[in-house]
């Protein structure tokens, strides 16, 4: 079972570099919404630290993030 913490953040957040710095991957490897205005970031497994730049964003666990991304803002319809 995954214990990662996920956040959907604004791609124009002035603290984005700091946010990416504490997350898994780099800015280019994150999943962005179709419009490119938001991205999903994932903290490393076991990271329970309170990162100030993420305080304004809703926290999701693995089970919660999947339905949050299953909509037309995040997936293209064929």
Secondary structure, DSSP 8 states (H G I E B T S, - for coil): -----EEEEETT-TTHHHHHHHBSS-GGGSEE-TTSSEEEEEB-TT-----GGGTTS-EE-HHHHHHHT-STTTS---
